[in-house]
Amino acid sequence: MTAKSDKARPTPAPPVITGRTAIIAGNGSLPLAVADGLRQRGQSPFLIAIKGEADPELLARKDAEISIVELGGLIRILKAHDIANVVLAGGVRHRPEFSAALKPGNGNLSALFRFLRAFRLGDDGLLRAVIATIESYGFRVVGAHEIVPDILAPAAGVLTRKKPDREGGANIAAAKVAARAIGALDIGQGAVAIGGRVVALEGVEGTDAMLQRVADLRSARRINRQGGALVKCAKPQQEVRADLPAIGVSTVENAAKAGLSGIAVEAGRTLILGYRETIAAANAAGLFIETFDQEAG
Amino acid sequence: MTAKSDKARPTPAPPVITGRTAIIAGNGSLPLAVADGLRQRGQSPFLIAIKGEADPELLARKDAEISIVELGGLIRILKAHDIANVVLAGGVRHRPEFSAALKPGNGNLSALFRFLRAFRLGDDGLLRAVIATIESYGFRVVGAHEIVPDILAPAAGVLTRKKPDREGGANIAAAKVAARAIGALDIGQGAVAIGGRVVALEGVEGTDAMLQRVADLRSARRINRQGGALVKCAKPQQEVRADLPAIGVSTVENAAKAGLSGIAVEAGRTLILGYRETIAAANAAGLFIETFDQEAG
């Protein structure tokens, strides 16, 4: 990815990654962006597609494929291909049925999943446990943003020609409080506010489905107020090496279809996938994109 | 309404209501239940349907019709028909566009709406302001549950043959925390948890649409875990004379379609519309309905 901004933005120096890196690839464009970032450094990434999640373009280039609950199989693949580093990249749309992880052949890992099941961990707890397990086998888990640092949303400011007006600011403020509250409960990372009021909260359905819901509520005239803002932010307890909130061109397009005025995301802990294209899409649609600091109210 | 329970439950004595009572009727079956309750006491209720909200059965029996923003017109109707008491009953699906309230003819009330708009009050603030305005003209605003007390969810306990198992209890606990959090933010009153995790939060779309979303996520195999619970509870700052959370037969049917195991609602601050029919529907579908105390975790 060669993300360049309409405005100048400093790009942090990429960290030194030694040894071969495996990308465990969920859906979306992030896994291929990470793969391209590694290739630009002369490295040859090992692409492991998650069954039922990875995009067709990635499936065409995959080196291996695993089921999301086959942690045992994953470790074997990593060892067999002399992997040093692991990147968890992309979304996972399908919640695993953990009883599938208890089938014979998953060996001692079934104990892990029994543990997870017993304690009913949320996404965040589950991710931490998966990362800890991979690391316990001697692999280094790195964040996608450590490979392609320019995908992180830049420091607080407006990235588009359009700026949020007073009502836009009120929408951002209201949606931010809600997004943080549901993030603290490890439920979701996004909220939409219109007319200063939160109208939709993101659960398992994801951001695009939430934006479609807002569009439907507008069509049904159950929301009559114009404008509105989508806010996405990381959870307070966010594991930054996986599952960072992300926006991209499709987010901008769906926000426009939902009649929103713009999008605000947390600086440094949100990914902008395809930065130049995303900002261009927002400028073309007349939407604002703003970033805000983690600490600021 | 002649709600009778499968189990014995004490019915509080109805309060003394003197003078004619007007019912400002939104959607759902509550307005007619209140009307029937008043008739059983020998009173003749005055039915005012909210345009675009009231059900066909109510529209057939209405005495007057108003737009939700015509507070000026409402006061004139109440005065003209010698009304003493006002009940706000039923849901309002369509958020008003407050600029419509600023049109000529709404007189001094436009000041109220300008005020509301300026301060971007939530549902709760808006309801309080509407109630305060109606009372400032000398009318008494009473809650629907003061007319038909047996529609309130009874004291904490299981109302159905089926009881929540351990997983059901974990789902109720998780959804309760989420429902209270979004209630405190004046966003919504309901949440669904499956496998101990919250998967859907209720915004403007309402409970039935949220349950449909859960059913869709299951069809798409994005939720694979069985069971789940819907929780509804009042906001901490709830104005109990309007907008109490409600469940009824359709809620039970939609929860069953979403593959849930049951429903939990807050005792004393949630309405069960058609108590006997609702419990019978839950028993027929094999769902539990449980009530919990406001204070208990």
Interface residues (C-beta under 8 A of the other chain):
Chain A: R93 H94 R95 P96 E97 R120 G122 D123 A170 A174 V177 A178 A181 I182 L185 D186 I187 G188 V192 G195 G196 R197 V198 V199 A200 L201 E202 G203 V204 E205 A209 R213 L217 R221 R222 I223 N224 R225
Chain B: R93 H94 R95 P96 E97 R120 G122 D123 A170 V177 A178 A181 I182 L185 D186 I187 G188 V192 G195 G196 R197 V198 V199 A200 L201 E202 G203 V204 E205 A209 R213 L217 R221 R222 I223 N224 R225
